[in-house]
Amino acid sequence: MSQLTNINISMSQDVKERADILFQSLGFTLTTAINMFVLQSIREQAIPFQPKLKRKSLSAYLEEYHGTSIESVLHEAENNDDCPIEIDWGAPVGDEIW
Protein backbone atom coordinates (compact mmCIF):
# COMPACT_ATOMS: atom_id res chain seq x y z
CA MET A 1 0.00 0.00 0.00
CA SER A 2 1.31 3.42 -0.87
CA GLN A 3 1.97 6.04 1.75
CA LEU A 4 -0.89 8.48 2.33
CA THR A 5 -0.48 12.23 2.48
CA ASN A 6 -2.89 14.88 3.68
CA ILE A 7 -3.98 17.87 1.62
CA ASN A 8 -6.09 20.83 2.67
CA ILE A 9 -8.74 22.34 0.44
CA SER A 10 -11.17 25.16 1.06
CA MET A 11 -14.81 25.32 0.02
CA SER A 12 -17.92 26.94 1.37
CA GLN A 13 -19.66 25.17 4.24
CA ASP A 14 -22.85 24.91 2.18
CA VAL A 15 -21.07 23.22 -0.73
CA LYS A 16 -19.33 20.78 1.61
CA GLU A 17 -22.58 19.86 3.34
CA ARG A 18 -24.38 19.33 0.02
CA ALA A 19 -21.48 17.25 -1.30
CA ASP A 20 -21.40 15.16 1.88
CA ILE A 21 -25.12 14.39 1.51
CA LEU A 22 -24.74 13.49 -2.18
CA PHE A 23 -21.68 11.28 -1.78
CA GLN A 24 -23.05 9.63 1.35
CA SER A 25 -26.18 8.68 -0.61
CA LEU A 26 -23.88 7.14 -3.23
CA GLY A 27 -22.08 5.17 -0.54
CA PHE A 28 -18.81 7.01 -0.17
CA THR A 29 -17.20 10.05 1.43
CA LEU A 30 -16.13 13.42 0.10
CA THR A 31 -12.52 12.25 0.43
CA THR A 32 -13.29 9.21 -1.73
CA ALA A 33 -15.04 11.41 -4.31
CA ILE A 34 -12.05 13.76 -4.50
CA ASN A 35 -9.70 10.78 -4.86
CA MET A 36 -11.90 9.38 -7.64
CA PHE A 37 -11.77 12.72 -9.46
CA VAL A 38 -7.97 12.88 -9.21
CA LEU A 39 -7.45 9.25 -10.26
CA GLN A 40 -9.79 9.65 -13.24
CA SER A 41 -7.94 12.83 -14.23
CA ILE A 42 -4.66 10.91 -14.15
CA ARG A 43 -6.13 8.06 -16.21
CA GLU A 44 -7.52 10.41 -18.86
CA GLN A 45 -4.65 12.89 -18.62
CA ALA A 46 -7.35 15.55 -18.56
CA ILE A 47 -10.11 16.92 -16.41
CA PRO A 48 -12.83 14.23 -16.65
CA PHE A 49 -15.48 16.72 -17.73
CA GLN A 50 -15.49 19.60 -20.17
CA PRO A 51 -15.09 22.97 -18.44
CA LYS A 52 -17.10 25.68 -20.12
CA LEU A 53 -16.99 29.42 -19.81
CA LYS A 54 -20.60 29.85 -20.81
CA ARG A 55 -23.59 27.56 -20.42
CA LYS A 56 -25.89 27.00 -23.34
CA SER A 57 -29.27 28.65 -23.15
CA LEU A 58 -32.43 26.63 -23.62
CA SER A 59 -32.86 28.31 -27.01
CA ALA A 60 -29.35 27.31 -28.11
CA TYR A 61 -29.92 23.75 -26.86
CA LEU A 62 -33.20 23.41 -28.77
CA GLU A 63 -31.66 24.83 -31.92
CA GLU A 64 -28.54 22.68 -31.78
CA TYR A 65 -30.01 19.35 -30.70
CA HIS A 66 -33.58 19.49 -32.01
CA GLY A 67 -33.35 21.87 -34.97
CA THR A 68 -36.09 24.12 -33.64
CA SER A 69 -36.29 27.41 -31.79
CA ILE A 70 -38.03 28.14 -28.52
CA GLU A 71 -40.25 30.56 -30.44
CA SER A 72 -41.49 27.81 -32.74
CA VAL A 73 -42.14 25.50 -29.79
CA LEU A 74 -44.12 28.22 -28.01
CA HIS A 75 -45.97 29.16 -31.20
CA GLU A 76 -46.99 25.54 -31.76
CA ALA A 77 -48.13 25.27 -28.14
CA GLU A 78 -50.30 28.37 -28.48
CA ASN A 79 -51.91 27.10 -31.66
CA ASN A 80 -52.50 23.52 -30.63
CA ASP A 81 -55.23 23.05 -28.03
CA ASP A 82 -55.80 19.40 -28.92
CA CYS A 83 -52.74 17.84 -27.39
CA PRO A 84 -49.58 18.92 -25.63
CA ILE A 85 -46.38 19.24 -27.60
CA GLU A 86 -44.04 16.33 -27.23
CA ILE A 87 -40.35 17.01 -27.54
CA ASP A 88 -37.93 14.13 -27.45
CA TRP A 89 -35.37 15.53 -25.04
CA GLY A 90 -33.09 12.51 -25.49
CA ALA A 91 -30.95 11.11 -22.74
CA PRO A 92 -30.37 13.30 -19.68
CA VAL A 93 -27.24 15.33 -20.21
CA GLY A 94 -26.74 17.10 -16.90
CA ASP A 95 -26.56 20.65 -15.65
CA GLU A 96 -24.02 21.84 -18.19
CA ILE A 97 -26.77 22.42 -20.73
CA TRP A 98 -28.70 24.83 -18.54
N, C-alpha and C positions, 0 to 999 in steps of 0.2 A: 504494500500500500504506500502511496506517495505521501510525503509530508504535507500537512495542511498549513495554510497561512491565513491570517485574518486580514480582511480589508474593511474599510469604513466607507459607507456611502451615505449621502444625505438625500432625503425626500420629505415631502410634506407629510404630516401625521395622517391626514385624510387619505392620501394616496396609499400609504403603508397599510392602513387599516382595511381599505378596500381590496388591496392586493392580498393581504392575509386571508380575508374571507374567501376570495376567489380561489386562491391556491389551496387553501384548506379543503374547500369543496371538491377540488380535483385530487385530493389525497396527498398533497405535499406542501412543503414550507416555502416561504419567500426565498430563503437561502437556496433551496433546491431549484426553484424557478430561475434564479439568477445564474446558478451553475449550468442549468440546461441551456440558457441563452448563450453563455460564453462558450460552452462546448460546441453548440451548433454553429456559432460564428466561426470557430476554429475549423470545424469540418468543412464548412462552405467557403472559408476564406473570404467571408463577407458578412454583413449584417443580415440575419435571416428573415428580413422583411424589407420592403422597399420604402425608404424614407422619402417623404414628399414635402415640398415647400407649401403646396396649395392643395386643398382637397377639391375634388370634383363637385360641382353643384348637381342637384337633381336634374336640372335641364341638360347639363353636359352628359350626365350618365345616360339619360334617356336617348339623347341624340346618338351617342357613341355606340351603345349596346343594343338599342332597339330601333334605331333609325327613325325616331319620331321626336317631336318637341313636346314640351309640357303644355304649350298652347294648344296643340292639336289634340292631346289627351283631354284637356279641359273642355275644349270645344265639342268633342265627341260626347263627353259626359253630359254637357248641357243639352245637347240635341237628341239624346237617346234616353227616353223615359222607360222604355220597355225592359231593359236589363242593364245591370252594371257592366262597366268596362272591365274586361279581363286583360291584364298585362302579364305575360310570362316573365317574371323577374329573374328566372334562372336560379342557379345555386346561390346561397348566401355568400356574400363576398367580404363582409366585415365593415368596420367603421370607416375604413379609409375612403370609401366612396362618398360618404356624407361628410 
